[in-house]
Amino acid sequence: MSLLESVANVIVGYGVAVVTQILIFPVFGLHTTLAQNLKMVVVLMAASFQDWVAAGSPAS
């Protein structure tokens, strides 16, 4: 996978995660600002990345 494809995947994934939070959180009574949603996605992405590294970062 090229660097451009990797960057595009990260950007799209980030956008999908933010939009999902904006749509789903209110269903569960969680009301957050856009800034809070953006920060939460960064934290969740960091945790996911750490898990990926700990698993040996398997190549696709």
N, CA, C, O and CB atoms as a CASP TS submission, in Angstrom:
PFRMAT TS
TARGET T0000
AUTHOR 0000-0000-0000
METHOD Language model
MODEL 1
PARENT N/A
ATOM      1  N   MET     1       0.850  -1.166   0.000  1.00  0.00           N
ATOM      2  CA  MET     1       0.000   0.000   0.000  1.00  0.00           C
ATOM      3  C   MET     1       0.903   1.239   0.000  1.00  0.00           C
ATOM      4  O   MET     1       1.895   1.297   0.727  1.00  0.00           O
ATOM      5  CB  MET     1      -0.971  -0.008   1.227  1.00  0.00           C
ATOM      6  N   SER     2       0.553   2.197  -0.802  1.00  0.00           N
ATOM      7  CA  SER     2       1.370   3.397  -0.895  1.00  0.00           C
ATOM      8  C   SER     2       1.134   4.317   0.297  1.00  0.00           C
ATOM      9  O   SER     2       0.148   4.175   1.021  1.00  0.00           O
ATOM     10  CB  SER     2       1.079   4.135  -2.197  1.00  0.00           C
ATOM     11  N   LEU     3       2.039   5.248   0.486  1.00  0.00           N
ATOM     12  CA  LEU     3       1.905   6.219   1.569  1.00  0.00           C
ATOM     13  C   LEU     3       0.632   7.031   1.401  1.00  0.00           C
ATOM     14  O   LEU     3      -0.062   7.306   2.380  1.00  0.00           O
ATOM     15  CB  LEU     3       3.126   7.148   1.620  1.00  0.00           C
ATOM     16  N   LEU     4       0.323   7.411   0.187  1.00  0.00           N
ATOM     17  CA  LEU     4      -0.887   8.195  -0.079  1.00  0.00           C
ATOM     18  C   LEU     4      -2.144   7.424   0.316  1.00  0.00           C
ATOM     19  O   LEU     4      -3.061   7.982   0.919  1.00  0.00           O
ATOM     20  CB  LEU     4      -0.955   8.583  -1.563  1.00  0.00           C
ATOM     21  N   GLU     5      -2.179   6.147  -0.025  1.00  0.00           N
ATOM     22  CA  GLU     5      -3.325   5.311   0.358  1.00  0.00           C
ATOM     23  C   GLU     5      -3.434   5.188   1.875  1.00  0.00           C
ATOM     24  O   GLU     5      -4.535   5.230   2.423  1.00  0.00           O
ATOM     25  CB  GLU     5      -3.205   3.915  -0.273  1.00  0.00           C
ATOM     26  N   SER     6      -2.323   5.040   2.538  1.00  0.00           N
ATOM     27  CA  SER     6      -2.322   4.921   3.994  1.00  0.00           C
ATOM     28  C   SER     6      -2.841   6.188   4.641  1.00  0.00           C
ATOM     29  O   SER     6      -3.659   6.129   5.558  1.00  0.00           O
ATOM     30  CB  SER     6      -0.922   4.608   4.507  1.00  0.00           C
ATOM     31  N   VAL     7      -2.376   7.326   4.174  1.00  0.00           N
ATOM     32  CA  VAL     7      -2.828   8.611   4.726  1.00  0.00           C
ATOM     33  C   VAL     7      -4.320   8.791   4.465  1.00  0.00           C
ATOM     34  O   VAL     7      -5.056   9.230   5.348  1.00  0.00           O
ATOM     35  CB  VAL     7      -2.024   9.792   4.111  1.00  0.00           C
ATOM     36  N   ALA     8      -4.765   8.459   3.268  1.00  0.00           N
ATOM     37  CA  ALA     8      -6.188   8.576   2.934  1.00  0.00           C
ATOM     38  C   ALA     8      -7.029   7.680   3.835  1.00  0.00           C
ATOM     39  O   ALA     8      -8.101   8.088   4.282  1.00  0.00           O
ATOM     40  CB  ALA     8      -6.428   8.216   1.457  1.00  0.00           C
ATOM     41  N   ASN     9      -6.561   6.473   4.104  1.00  0.00           N
ATOM     42  CA  ASN     9      -7.290   5.551   4.980  1.00  0.00           C
ATOM     43  C   ASN     9      -7.412   6.105   6.388  1.00  0.00           C
ATOM     44  O   ASN     9      -8.465   5.979   7.014  1.00  0.00           O
ATOM     45  CB  ASN     9      -6.599   4.193   5.018  1.00  0.00           C
ATOM     46  N   VAL    10      -6.354   6.712   6.891  1.00  0.00           N
ATOM     47  CA  VAL    10      -6.388   7.289   8.236  1.00  0.00           C
ATOM     48  C   VAL    10      -7.376   8.451   8.286  1.00  0.00           C
ATOM     49  O   VAL    10      -8.160   8.562   9.229  1.00  0.00           O
ATOM     50  CB  VAL    10      -4.979   7.761   8.665  1.00  0.00           C
ATOM     51  N   ILE    11      -7.339   9.313   7.278  1.00  0.00           N
ATOM     52  CA  ILE    11      -8.241  10.470   7.250  1.00  0.00           C
ATOM     53  C   ILE    11      -9.695  10.032   7.161  1.00  0.00           C
ATOM     54  O   ILE    11     -10.548  10.553   7.879  1.00  0.00           O
ATOM     55  CB  ILE    11      -7.901  11.387   6.071  1.00  0.00           C
ATOM     56  N   VAL    12      -9.978   9.083   6.290  1.00  0.00           N
ATOM     57  CA  VAL    12     -11.349   8.592   6.151  1.00  0.00           C
ATOM     58  C   VAL    12     -11.807   7.905   7.440  1.00  0.00           C
ATOM     59  O   VAL    12     -12.932   8.117   7.893  1.00  0.00           O
ATOM     60  CB  VAL    12     -11.456   7.616   4.957  1.00  0.00           C
ATOM     61  N   GLY    13     -10.943   7.092   8.021  1.00  0.00           N
ATOM     62  CA  GLY    13     -11.283   6.418   9.274  1.00  0.00           C
ATOM     63  C   GLY    13     -11.554   7.399  10.394  1.00  0.00           C
ATOM     64  O   GLY    13     -12.479   7.201  11.182  1.00  0.00           O
ATOM     65  N   TYR    14     -10.760   8.456  10.476  1.00  0.00           N
ATOM     66  CA  TYR    14     -10.950   9.494  11.490  1.00  0.00           C
ATOM     67  C   TYR    14     -12.303  10.162  11.295  1.00  0.00           C
ATOM     68  O   TYR    14     -13.049  10.363  12.254  1.00  0.00           O
ATOM     69  CB  TYR    14      -9.814  10.543  11.428  1.00  0.00           C
ATOM     70  N   GLY    15     -12.617  10.505  10.055  1.00  0.00           N
ATOM     71  CA  GLY    15     -13.901  11.138   9.754  1.00  0.00           C
ATOM     72  C   GLY    15     -15.081  10.247  10.084  1.00  0.00           C
ATOM     73  O   GLY    15     -16.067  10.706  10.661  1.00  0.00           O
ATOM     74  N   VAL    16     -14.989   8.984   9.726  1.00  0.00           N
ATOM     75  CA  VAL    16     -16.067   8.038  10.021  1.00  0.00           C
ATOM     76  C   VAL    16     -16.263   7.899  11.532  1.00  0.00           C
ATOM     77  O   VAL    16     -17.395   7.851  12.012  1.00  0.00           O
ATOM     78  CB  VAL    16     -15.765   6.659   9.393  1.00  0.00           C
ATOM     79  N   ALA    17     -15.165   7.836  12.275  1.00  0.00           N
ATOM     80  CA  ALA    17     -15.259   7.704  13.727  1.00  0.00           C
ATOM     81  C   ALA    17     -15.926   8.927  14.353  1.00  0.00           C
ATOM     82  O   ALA    17     -16.772   8.788  15.236  1.00  0.00           O
ATOM     83  CB  ALA    17     -13.870   7.498  14.333  1.00  0.00           C
ATOM     84  N   VAL    18     -15.550  10.122  13.901  1.00  0.00           N
ATOM     85  CA  VAL    18     -16.146  11.347  14.452  1.00  0.00           C
ATOM     86  C   VAL    18     -17.640  11.410  14.134  1.00  0.00           C
ATOM     87  O   VAL    18     -18.451  11.697  15.014  1.00  0.00           O
ATOM     88  CB  VAL    18     -15.430  12.599  13.894  1.00  0.00           C
ATOM     89  N   VAL    19     -17.999  11.146  12.894  1.00  0.00           N
ATOM     90  CA  VAL    19     -19.410  11.189  12.500  1.00  0.00           C
ATOM     91  C   VAL    19     -20.215  10.141  13.260  1.00  0.00           C
ATOM     92  O   VAL    19     -21.338  10.412  13.683  1.00  0.00           O
ATOM     93  CB  VAL    19     -19.556  10.971  10.984  1.00  0.00           C
ATOM     94  N   THR    20     -19.659   8.962  13.434  1.00  0.00           N
ATOM     95  CA  THR    20     -20.340   7.906  14.179  1.00  0.00           C
ATOM     96  C   THR    20     -20.615   8.352  15.609  1.00  0.00           C
ATOM     97  O   THR    20     -21.716   8.153  16.123  1.00  0.00           O
ATOM     98  CB  THR    20     -19.505   6.617  14.175  1.00  0.00           C
ATOM     99  N   GLN    21     -19.616   8.956  16.254  1.00  0.00           N
ATOM    100  CA  GLN    21     -19.812   9.438  17.621  1.00  0.00           C
ATOM    101  C   GLN    21     -20.889  10.517  17.675  1.00  0.00           C
ATOM    102  O   GLN    21     -21.729  10.515  18.575  1.00  0.00           O
ATOM    103  CB  GLN    21     -18.496   9.979  18.189  1.00  0.00           C
ATOM    104  N   ILE    22     -20.866  11.430  16.721  1.00  0.00           N
ATOM    105  CA  ILE    22     -21.851  12.512  16.699  1.00  0.00           C
ATOM    106  C   ILE    22     -23.264  11.955  16.557  1.00  0.00           C
ATOM    107  O   ILE    22     -24.204  12.481  17.152  1.00  0.00           O
ATOM    108  CB  ILE    22     -21.550  13.493  15.553  1.00  0.00           C
ATOM    109  N   LEU    23     -23.412  10.903  15.779  1.00  0.00           N
ATOM    110  CA  LEU    23     -24.740  10.324  15.557  1.00  0.00           C
ATOM    111  C   LEU    23     -25.184   9.376  16.670  1.00  0.00           C
ATOM    112  O   LEU    23     -26.367   9.345  17.007  1.00  0.00           O
ATOM    113  CB  LEU    23     -24.757   9.589  14.246  1.00  0.00           C
ATOM    114  N   ILE    24     -24.272   8.613  17.240  1.00  0.00           N
ATOM    115  CA  ILE    24     -24.622   7.560  18.186  1.00  0.00           C
ATOM    116  C   ILE    24     -24.654   8.023  19.640  1.00  0.00           C
ATOM    117  O   ILE    24     -25.527   7.599  20.397  1.00  0.00           O
ATOM    118  CB  ILE    24     -23.656   6.433  18.052  1.00  0.00           C
ATOM    119  N   PHE    25     -23.727   8.878  20.042  1.00  0.00           N
ATOM    120  CA  PHE    25     -23.664   9.283  21.448  1.00  0.00           C
ATOM    121  C   PHE    25     -24.990   9.832  21.975  1.00  0.00           C
ATOM    122  O   PHE    25     -25.397   9.449  23.072  1.00  0.00           O
ATOM    123  CB  PHE    25     -22.585  10.322  21.629  1.00  0.00           C
ATOM    124  N   PRO    26     -25.680  10.705  21.249  1.00  0.00           N
ATOM    125  CA  PRO    26     -26.955  11.219  21.772  1.00  0.00           C
ATOM    126  C   PRO    26     -28.011  10.135  22.016  1.00  0.00           C
ATOM    127  O   PRO    26     -28.879  10.290  22.875  1.00  0.00           O
ATOM    128  CB  PRO    26     -27.512  12.238  20.817  1.00  0.00           C
ATOM    129  N   VAL    27     -27.931   9.050  21.263  1.00  0.00           N
ATOM    130  CA  VAL    27     -28.866   7.942  21.460  1.00  0.00           C
ATOM    131  C   VAL    27     -28.727   7.371  22.872  1.00  0.00           C
ATOM    132  O   VAL    27     -29.697   6.886  23.454  1.00  0.00           O
ATOM    133  CB  VAL    27     -28.626   6.836  20.408  1.00  0.00           C
ATOM    134  N   PHE    28     -27.509   7.435  23.414  1.00  0.00           N
ATOM    135  CA  PHE    28     -27.234   6.913  24.747  1.00  0.00           C
ATOM    136  C   PHE    28     -27.192   8.015  25.805  1.00  0.00           C
ATOM    137  O   PHE    28     -26.725   7.792  26.922  1.00  0.00           O
ATOM    138  CB  PHE    28     -25.924   6.158  24.744  1.00  0.00           C
ATOM    139  N   GLY    29     -27.681   9.200  25.449  1.00  0.00           N
ATOM    140  CA  GLY    29     -27.732  10.290  26.405  1.00  0.00           C
ATOM    141  C   GLY    29     -26.420  11.006  26.616  1.00  0.00           C
ATOM    142  O   GLY    29     -26.283  11.764  27.576  1.00  0.00           O
ATOM    143  N   LEU    30     -25.450  10.785  25.746  1.00  0.00           N
ATOM    144  CA  LEU    30     -24.156  11.454  25.853  1.00  0.00           C
ATOM    145  C   LEU    30     -24.139  12.642  24.905  1.00  0.00           C
ATOM    146  O   LEU    30     -24.246  12.472  23.690  1.00  0.00           O
ATOM    147  CB  LEU    30     -22.986  10.474  25.537  1.00  0.00           C
ATOM    148  N   HIS    31     -24.007  13.823  25.444  1.00  0.00           N
ATOM    149  CA  HIS    31     -24.011  15.026  24.620  1.00  0.00           C
ATOM    150  C   HIS    31     -22.638  15.674  24.708  1.00  0.00           C
ATOM    151  O   HIS    31     -22.250  16.190  25.757  1.00  0.00           O
ATOM    152  CB  HIS    31     -25.129  16.019  25.069  1.00  0.00           C
ATOM    153  N   THR    32     -21.908  15.643  23.602  1.00  0.00           N
ATOM    154  CA  THR    32     -20.540  16.135  23.560  1.00  0.00           C
ATOM    155  C   THR    32     -20.398  17.201  22.480  1.00  0.00           C
ATOM    156  O   THR    32     -21.186  17.270  21.536  1.00  0.00           O
ATOM    157  CB  THR    32     -19.555  14.982  23.310  1.00  0.00           C
ATOM    158  N   THR    33     -19.380  18.022  22.647  1.00  0.00           N
ATOM    159  CA  THR    33     -19.086  19.030  21.631  1.00  0.00           C
ATOM    160  C   THR    33     -18.245  18.391  20.523  1.00  0.00           C
ATOM    161  O   THR    33     -17.726  17.285  20.672  1.00  0.00           O
ATOM    162  CB  THR    33     -18.343  20.256  22.256  1.00  0.00           C
ATOM    163  N   LEU    34     -18.129  19.109  19.423  1.00  0.00           N
ATOM    164  CA  LEU    34     -17.294  18.614  18.325  1.00  0.00           C
ATOM    165  C   LEU    34     -15.854  18.460  18.788  1.00  0.00           C
ATOM    166  O   LEU    34     -15.195  17.477  18.449  1.00  0.00           O
ATOM    167  CB  LEU    34     -17.367  19.562  17.111  1.00  0.00           C
ATOM    168  N   ALA    35     -15.359  19.424  19.562  1.00  0.00           N
ATOM    169  CA  ALA    35     -13.985  19.352  20.060  1.00  0.00           C
ATOM    170  C   ALA    35     -13.785  18.110  20.926  1.00  0.00           C
ATOM    171  O   ALA    35     -12.752  17.449  20.822  1.00  0.00           O
ATOM    172  CB  ALA    35     -13.638  20.617  20.861  1.00  0.00           C
ATOM    173  N   GLN    36     -14.748  17.788  21.771  1.00  0.00           N
ATOM    174  CA  GLN    36     -14.647  16.592  22.610  1.00  0.00           C
ATOM    175  C   GLN    36     -14.637  15.330  21.758  1.00  0.00           C
ATOM    176  O   GLN    36     -13.878  14.401  22.032  1.00  0.00           O
ATOM    177  CB  GLN    36     -15.806  16.540  23.616  1.00  0.00           C
ATOM    178  N   ASN    37     -15.474  15.293  20.727  1.00  0.00           N
ATOM    179  CA  ASN    37     -15.504  14.137  19.826  1.00  0.00           C
ATOM    180  C   ASN    37     -14.168  13.965  19.111  1.00  0.00           C
ATOM    181  O   ASN    37     -13.670  12.846  18.985  1.00  0.00           O
ATOM    182  CB  ASN    37     -16.634  14.288  18.798  1.00  0.00           C
ATOM    183  N   LEU    38     -13.592  15.058  18.647  1.00  0.00           N
ATOM    184  CA  LEU    38     -12.306  14.987  17.951  1.00  0.00           C
ATOM    185  C   LEU    38     -11.217  14.452  18.876  1.00  0.00           C
ATOM    186  O   LEU    38     -10.395  13.633  18.467  1.00  0.00           O
ATOM    187  CB  LEU    38     -11.909  16.371  17.412  1.00  0.00           C
ATOM    188  N   LYS    39     -11.214  14.917  20.120  1.00  0.00           N
ATOM    189  CA  LYS    39     -10.211  14.463  21.088  1.00  0.00           C
ATOM    190  C   LYS    39     -10.400  12.983  21.428  1.00  0.00           C
ATOM    191  O   LYS    39      -9.423  12.241  21.537  1.00  0.00           O
ATOM    192  CB  LYS    39     -10.284  15.310  22.368  1.00  0.00           C
ATOM    193  N   MET    40     -11.650  12.553  21.596  1.00  0.00           N
ATOM    194  CA  MET    40     -11.905  11.145  21.924  1.00  0.00           C
ATOM    195  C   MET    40     -11.438  10.225  20.807  1.00  0.00           C
ATOM    196  O   MET    40     -10.893   9.153  21.071  1.00  0.00           O
ATOM    197  CB  MET    40     -13.394  10.919  22.195  1.00  0.00           C
ATOM    198  N   VAL    41     -11.649  10.635  19.562  1.00  0.00           N
ATOM    199  CA  VAL    41     -11.221   9.804  18.441  1.00  0.00           C
ATOM    200  C   VAL    41      -9.703   9.662  18.440  1.00  0.00           C
ATOM    201  O   VAL    41      -9.183   8.585  18.150  1.00  0.00           O
ATOM    202  CB  VAL    41     -11.706  10.400  17.104  1.00  0.00           C
ATOM    203  N   VAL    42      -8.990  10.733  18.762  1.00  0.00           N
ATOM    204  CA  VAL    42      -7.528  10.651  18.818  1.00  0.00           C
ATOM    205  C   VAL    42      -7.101   9.648  19.892  1.00  0.00           C
ATOM    206  O   VAL    42      -6.203   8.837  19.665  1.00  0.00           O
ATOM    207  CB  VAL    42      -6.911  12.047  19.104  1.00  0.00           C
ATOM    208  N   VAL    43      -7.740   9.703  21.052  1.00  0.00           N
ATOM    209  CA  VAL    43      -7.409   8.773  22.136  1.00  0.00           C
ATOM    210  C   VAL    43      -7.695   7.333  21.713  1.00  0.00           C
ATOM    211  O   VAL    43      -6.877   6.443  21.948  1.00  0.00           O
ATOM    212  CB  VAL    43      -8.206   9.122  23.413  1.00  0.00           C
ATOM    213  N   LEU    44      -8.847   7.102  21.093  1.00  0.00           N
ATOM    214  CA  LEU    44      -9.202   5.748  20.665  1.00  0.00           C
ATOM    215  C   LEU    44      -8.274   5.246  19.556  1.00  0.00           C
ATOM    216  O   LEU    44      -7.927   4.065  19.519  1.00  0.00           O
ATOM    217  CB  LEU    44     -10.655   5.712  20.185  1.00  0.00           C
ATOM    218  N   MET    45      -7.876   6.144  18.657  1.00  0.00           N
ATOM    219  CA  MET    45      -6.937   5.744  17.603  1.00  0.00           C
ATOM    220  C   MET    45      -5.576   5.392  18.202  1.00  0.00           C
ATOM    221  O   MET    45      -4.932   4.441  17.760  1.00  0.00           O
ATOM    222  CB  MET    45      -6.783   6.872  16.556  1.00  0.00           C
ATOM    223  N   ALA    46      -5.141   6.149  19.198  1.00  0.00           N
ATOM    224  CA  ALA    46      -3.861   5.864  19.849  1.00  0.00           C
ATOM    225  C   ALA    46      -3.905   4.506  20.541  1.00  0.00           C
ATOM    226  O   ALA    46      -2.946   3.737  20.480  1.00  0.00           O
ATOM    227  CB  ALA    46      -3.510   6.971  20.865  1.00  0.00           C
ATOM    228  N   ALA    47      -5.026   4.216  21.200  1.00  0.00           N
ATOM    229  CA  ALA    47      -5.167   2.919  21.865  1.00  0.00           C
ATOM    230  C   ALA    47      -5.171   1.786  20.840  1.00  0.00           C
ATOM    231  O   ALA    47      -4.566   0.737  21.061  1.00  0.00           O
ATOM    232  CB  ALA    47      -6.459   2.880  22.706  1.00  0.00           C
ATOM    233  N   SER    48      -5.847   2.003  19.735  1.00  0.00           N
ATOM    234  CA  SER    48      -5.890   0.991  18.676  1.00  0.00           C
ATOM    235  C   SER    48      -4.507   0.780  18.077  1.00  0.00           C
ATOM    236  O   SER    48      -4.110  -0.355  17.813  1.00  0.00           O
ATOM    237  CB  SER    48      -6.886   1.399  17.577  1.00  0.00           C
ATOM    238  N   PHE    49      -3.780   1.855  17.865  1.00  0.00           N
ATOM    239  CA  PHE    49      -2.427   1.752  17.317  1.00  0.00           C
ATOM    240  C   PHE    49      -1.514   1.001  18.275  1.00  0.00           C
ATOM    241  O   PHE    49      -0.722   0.158  17.855  1.00  0.00           O
ATOM    242  CB  PHE    49      -1.856   3.147  17.024  1.00  0.00           C
ATOM    243  N   GLN    50      -1.624   1.305  19.551  1.00  0.00           N
ATOM    244  CA  GLN    50      -0.800   0.627  20.554  1.00  0.00           C
ATOM    245  C   GLN    50      -1.111  -0.868  20.566  1.00  0.00           C
ATOM    246  O   GLN    50      -0.204  -1.691  20.687  1.00  0.00           O
ATOM    247  CB  GLN    50      -1.033   1.237  21.957  1.00  0.00           C
ATOM    248  N   ASP    51      -2.378  -1.218  20.444  1.00  0.00           N
ATOM    249  CA  ASP    51      -2.778  -2.622  20.410  1.00  0.00           C
ATOM    250  C   ASP    51      -2.213  -3.306  19.169  1.00  0.00           C
ATOM    251  O   ASP    51      -1.768  -4.452  19.229  1.00  0.00           O
ATOM    252  CB  ASP    51      -4.313  -2.751  20.442  1.00  0.00           C
ATOM    253  N   TRP    52      -2.235  -2.595  18.047  1.00  0.00           N
ATOM    254  CA  TRP    52      -1.708  -3.129  16.786  1.00  0.00           C
ATOM    255  C   TRP    52      -0.206  -3.387  16.912  1.00  0.00           C
ATOM    256  O   TRP    52       0.289  -4.425  16.474  1.00  0.00           O
ATOM    257  CB  TRP    52      -1.991  -2.150  15.613  1.00  0.00           C
ATOM    258  N   VAL    53       0.509  -2.445  17.509  1.00  0.00           N
ATOM    259  CA  VAL    53       1.961  -2.607  17.703  1.00  0.00           C
ATOM    260  C   VAL    53       2.250  -3.757  18.649  1.00  0.00           C
ATOM    261  O   VAL    53       3.156  -4.553  18.404  1.00  0.00           O
ATOM    262  CB  VAL    53       2.588  -1.309  18.246  1.00  0.00           C
ATOM    263  N   ALA    54       1.480  -3.848  19.735  1.00  0.00           N
ATOM    264  CA  ALA    54       1.695  -4.913  20.728  1.00  0.00           C
ATOM    265  C   ALA    54       1.439  -6.294  20.111  1.00  0.00           C
ATOM    266  O   ALA    54       2.034  -7.284  20.538  1.00  0.00           O
ATOM    267  CB  ALA    54       0.773  -4.701  21.957  1.00  0.00           C
ATOM    268  N   ALA    55       0.567  -6.359  19.120  1.00  0.00           N
ATOM    269  CA  ALA    55       0.253  -7.635  18.489  1.00  0.00           C
ATOM    270  C   ALA    55       1.307  -8.029  17.443  1.00  0.00           C
ATOM    271  O   ALA    55       1.198  -9.080  16.811  1.00  0.00           O
ATOM    272  CB  ALA    55      -1.128  -7.568  17.841  1.00  0.00           C
ATOM    273  N   GLY    56       2.305  -7.195  17.269  1.00  0.00           N
ATOM    274  CA  GLY    56       3.361  -7.528  16.311  1.00  0.00           C
ATOM    275  C   GLY    56       3.182  -6.867  14.979  1.00  0.00           C
ATOM    276  O   GLY    56       3.869  -7.224  14.021  1.00  0.00           O
ATOM    277  N   SER    57       2.274  -5.902  14.878  1.00  0.00           N
ATOM    278  CA  SER    57       1.999  -5.148  13.649  1.00  0.00           C
ATOM    279  C   SER    57       2.056  -6.026  12.401  1.00  0.00           C
ATOM    280  O   SER    57       2.931  -5.850  11.554  1.00  0.00           O
ATOM    281  CB  SER    57       2.989  -4.004  13.510  1.00  0.00           C
ATOM    282  N   PRO    58       1.119  -6.974  12.290  1.00  0.00           N
ATOM    283  CA  PRO    58       1.114  -7.868  11.131  1.00  0.00           C
ATOM    284  C   PRO    58       0.893  -7.111   9.821  1.00  0.00           C
ATOM    285  O   PRO    58       0.058  -6.210   9.749  1.00  0.00           O
ATOM    286  CB  PRO    58       0.038  -8.931  11.298  1.00  0.00           C
ATOM    287  N   ALA    59       1.630  -7.477   8.817  1.00  0.00           N
ATOM    288  CA  ALA    59       1.470  -6.840   7.496  1.00  0.00           C
ATOM    289  C   ALA    59       0.249  -7.439   6.808  1.00  0.00           C
ATOM    290  O   ALA    59      -0.089  -8.605   7.010  1.00  0.00           O
ATOM    291  CB  ALA    59       2.757  -7.031   6.608  1.00  0.00           C
ATOM    292  N   SER    60      -0.409  -6.611   5.985  1.00  0.00           N
ATOM    293  CA  SER    60      -1.590  -7.111   5.286  1.00  0.00           C
ATOM    294  C   SER    60      -1.239  -7.696   3.958  1.00  0.00           C
ATOM    295  O   SER    60      -2.120  -8.164   3.237  1.00  0.00           O
ATOM    296  CB  SER    60      -2.600  -6.023   5.102  1.00  0.00           C
TER
END
